[in-house]
Amino acid sequence: MRTILEDFDDVAGQVLIPRADSEALGRPLMAVLIARMLRRKSIDEVRRTYVDGIPAERPTRPHDPAAVAYIAAYRAAKHHVFAVLTKLDTVGKRLPTMGEFAASVALERLPHSFFSAHLLYRLGHRYEGHAVSRHILEQIAWASAAAPLNDVAAIKALQTTRTVSTLTKFYAAAGRLYGFLSDKTHVDYMNHFEFIRVEGGRNAFLATQARFLEYAEVILTLADAFSAVWEASQMHYIRTPDATVVRAGLPVLRDDRPFATVLREHLIAVERATSADTPSGPGANKRAPGRRRKART
């Protein structure tokens, strides 16, 4: 189901199918739906009568190059998150401290949150997606603050929203990104101008916003921060770390970490696709302020 929801087409507004299989699955599903509506028993007969005559290149909603590039960026982020989680190796190692364990609990559930944010972005629900992304960043920050601790009372005393400032000392881009996500989560009067237009003297609301460059930057930056904090918080159990290096007993973010290059390449691809296509809405070609053109953390 998640694979389908990452990128989908719809048949008669009722059935979701993988976009790559639209033609192969679409016709049989159309036949089933038509047979159901006409109360026909023979699906094969319905297909021969009503479906097979449709030209092979049936009219479809054109693929948005920016959406395609964004989906590729999300999948790169998703695969990166799952890949770094598999680096954990506890065999023959000491038991984790309270902080290390608490950090792992917070981080290991976040792949589900990444998917939730992506689905909202894919549907064009900008503010709802940013609210979930803010949750992801706060959990990453909380894990980073909890990891060095070994006292339950101290861990309980951590206030999630205040841990972001601590995270910025390790991952500098977190501060700007958190400010942006907070602004889009706490929607106020000034935000209204982002989704209200005046057409013919009447107010019109933008129900969805396809700001794929913005969405890609948020998701990719969160994945980069996730991997860095995962390695730092579990540094005694990580096989072949590539986002961090230990100096003087403390984890430090590497400027040459491989995913920083992946992040830049995908942002360039989304930006080019967005520029080549007609923007789907005002501000569609704008980046989120999480990082500048050159990755900096």
C-alpha positions in Angstrom: 0.0 0.0 0.0 2.8 2.4 0.8 4.5 1.8 -2.5 1.2 2.7 -4.3 0.7 5.8 -2.2 4.2 7.1 -2.9 3.2 7.6 -6.6 -0.2 6.8 -8.0 -2.9 7.3 -10.7 -6.6 6.8 -10.1 -9.2 5.0 -12.1 -12.7 6.5 -12.1 -11.7 8.4 -9.0 -12.0 5.3 -6.9 -9.0 2.9 -7.4 -5.4 3.8 -6.7 -2.8 2.0 -8.9 1.0 2.3 -9.2 1.7 4.9 -11.9 4.2 2.6 -13.6 1.4 0.0 -14.1 -1.3 2.4 -15.1 -1.9 1.0 -18.6 -1.5 -2.7 -17.6 -3.8 -2.5 -14.6 -6.1 0.3 -15.7 -8.0 -1.6 -18.4 -8.9 -4.7 -16.3 -9.9 -2.4 -13.4 -12.0 -0.3 -15.7 -13.8 -3.4 -16.9 -14.5 -4.5 -13.3 -15.9 -1.1 -12.4 -18.1 -0.9 -15.6 -19.4 -4.4 -15.0 -20.3 -3.5 -11.5 -22.1 -0.3 -12.5 -24.0 -2.0 -15.3 -24.6 -5.1 -13.2 -23.0 -7.4 -15.9 -21.8 -10.8 -14.9 -19.2 -11.2 -17.6 -16.2 -9.0 -17.0 -14.5 -10.3 -20.2 -17.6 -9.3 -22.3 -17.6 -5.8 -20.7 -13.9 -5.4 -21.5 -14.4 -6.4 -25.1 -17.4 -4.2 -25.5 -16.4 -1.1 -23.6 -12.7 -1.1 -22.8 -10.7 -2.7 -25.6 -11.8 -0.1 -28.1 -10.2 2.7 -26.1 -7.0 3.8 -27.9 -3.8 2.5 -26.3 -2.7 6.1 -25.6 -5.8 7.0 -23.7 -6.1 10.5 -22.3 -4.4 10.7 -18.9 -3.3 13.4 -16.6 0.2 14.4 -17.8 3.1 13.5 -15.5 4.5 16.6 -13.8 8.3 16.6 -14.2 8.7 18.4 -10.9 6.5 15.8 -9.2 8.5 13.0 -10.7 11.8 14.6 -9.6 10.4 15.2 -6.1 9.3 11.5 -5.8 12.8 10.4 -6.7 14.2 12.7 -4.0 11.8 11.3 -1.4 12.8 7.7 -2.4 16.5 8.6 -2.1 15.7 10.0 1.4 13.7 6.9 2.4 16.4 4.5 1.2 19.0 6.4 3.0 17.1 6.4 6.3 16.5 2.6 6.1 20.2 2.0 5.1 21.6 3.8 8.1 19.3 2.0 10.4 20.7 -1.3 9.2 24.2 -0.2 10.3 23.4 -0.9 14.0 25.4 -3.8 15.3 25.0 -4.7 19.0 26.5 -8.2 19.0 29.2 -8.5 21.6 28.9 -4.9 22.6 28.1 -3.4 26.0 24.5 -2.6 26.9 23.3 0.9 25.8 23.0 3.7 28.3 19.6 5.0 29.2 20.2 7.9 26.8 21.4 5.8 23.9 18.3 3.5 24.3 15.9 6.5 24.5 17.4 8.1 21.4 17.0 4.8 19.5 13.4 4.6 20.5 12.7 8.1 19.2 14.5 7.6 16.0 13.5 4.1 14.9 9.8 5.0 14.5 10.5 8.0 12.3 10.5 6.2 8.9 6.7 6.1 9.4 6.7 9.9 10.0 8.8 10.4 6.8 6.2 8.5 4.8 3.3 10.5 6.4 5.0 13.8 5.5 5.7 12.7 2.0 2.1 11.5 1.4 0.8 14.9 2.6 3.3 16.7 0.3 2.4 14.5 -2.6 -1.3 15.4 -2.1 -0.3 19.1 -2.1 -1.2 19.6 1.6 1.7 22.0 2.3 1.0 23.1 5.9 0.0 19.6 7.1 3.1 18.1 5.6 5.3 20.8 7.2 3.7 20.1 10.6 4.7 16.4 10.3 8.2 17.4 9.2 8.5 19.7 12.2 7.6 16.7 14.4 10.4 14.7 12.7 12.9 17.4 13.3 11.9 17.8 17.0 12.3 14.0 17.5 15.7 14.1 15.9 16.7 17.0 18.2 15.3 15.2 21.3 17.2 12.1 20.4 20.4 14.1 20.0 19.9 15.7 23.4 19.0 12.5 25.2 21.8 10.3 23.8 24.6 11.6 26.1 22.5 11.3 29.3 22.3 8.2 31.6 19.8 9.4 34.1 16.0 8.9 33.7 15.1 12.1 35.5 17.3 14.1 33.2 15.9 12.5 30.1 12.3 13.1 31.3 13.2 16.7 31.9 14.1 17.3 28.3 11.6 19.6 26.6 11.3 18.7 22.9 10.9 22.1 21.5 14.0 23.4 23.4 16.3 20.6 22.2 16.5 22.1 18.6 18.9 24.8 19.8 21.2 22.0 21.1 21.0 20.2 17.8 22.1 23.2 15.8 25.5 23.0 17.5 25.9 19.6 15.8 23.8 20.1 12.7 23.7 23.8 11.9 21.0 23.7 9.2 18.5 22.5 11.8 17.9 26.0 13.2 16.9 27.6 9.9 14.8 24.6 8.9 13.0 24.6 12.3 12.2 28.3 12.0 10.7 27.7 8.6 8.6 24.7 9.6 7.4 26.4 12.7 6.2 29.4 10.6 4.3 27.0 8.3 2.9 25.0 11.3 1.6 28.0 13.3 -0.4 29.5 10.5 -1.4 33.1 11.2 -2.8 36.1 9.3 0.4 36.7 7.3 0.3 33.1 6.0 -3.1 33.6 4.6 -1.7 35.5 1.6 0.1 32.2 0.6 -3.1 30.4 -0.2 -5.7 33.2 -0.9 -6.1 34.7 -4.4 -8.5 37.3 -5.6 -10.2 36.3 -8.9 -12.9 38.4 -10.4 -13.3 40.4 -7.3 -13.9 37.2 -5.2 -11.6 35.4 -2.8 -10.3 32.0 -4.0 -8.6 29.5 -1.8 -5.7 27.3 -3.0 -6.7 23.9 -1.6 -3.4 22.3 -2.6 0.1 23.7 -3.3 2.6 21.8 -5.5 5.8 23.3 -4.1 7.9 20.3 -4.9 11.3 22.0 -4.6 10.4 23.1 -1.1 9.1 19.7 -0.2 12.2 18.0 -1.6 14.6 20.2 0.4 12.7 19.6 3.6 12.6 15.8 3.2 16.2 15.5 2.1 17.5 17.7 4.9 15.6 15.8 7.5 17.0 12.5 6.1 20.5 14.0 6.3 20.0 15.1 9.9 18.4 11.8 10.8 21.5 9.8 9.6 23.9 12.1 11.4 22.1 11.9 14.7 21.5 8.2 14.4 25.3 7.6 14.0 26.2 10.1 16.7 23.7 8.7 19.2 24.6 5.1 18.5 28.3 5.6 17.7 29.4 2.6 19.8 27.2 0.3 17.7 27.5 1.6 14.1 29.2 -0.3 11.4 31.2 1.9 8.9 29.8 5.3 9.8 30.0 7.8 6.9 28.1 10.9 8.2 30.1 11.4 11.3 33.7 11.0 12.6 34.8 10.7 16.2 37.2 13.4 17.4 38.3 13.6 21.0 35.7 11.0 21.9 32.8 13.1 20.4 31.0 12.6 17.1 31.5 15.4 14.6 29.5 15.9 11.4 31.6 15.2 8.2 31.5 17.9 5.5 32.2 15.2 2.9 29.5 12.8 3.9 28.2 11.0 0.8 24.5 11.9 1.3 25.3 15.6 1.1 26.2 15.0 -2.5 23.0 13.0 -3.1 21.0 15.8 -1.5 22.5 18.4 -3.8 22.0 16.3 -6.9 18.4 15.7 -6.2 17.7 19.4 -5.4 19.3 20.4 -8.7 17.1 17.8 -10.5 13.9 19.1 -8.9 14.9 22.7 -9.5 15.5 22.0 -13.2 12.3 20.1 -13.5 10.4 22.8 -11.8 11.9 25.5 -14.0 11.3 23.5 -17.2 7.6 23.0 -16.3 5.0 25.6 -15.7 4.9 26.2 -11.9 1.9 24.6 -10.3 1.3 27.6 -8.0 2.9 30.8 -6.7 6.3 30.1 -5.1 6.5 26.7 -6.7 10.2 27.3 -7.6 11.2 28.5 -4.2 13.4 26.5 -1.8 12.7 26.0 1.9 15.3 27.9 4.0 16.8 24.8 5.5 20.0 25.2 3.6 21.5 27.2 0.8 22.3 26.1 -2.7 25.6 24.6 -1.5 24.9 22.1 1.3 26.1 23.6 4.6 25.7 22.1 8.0 
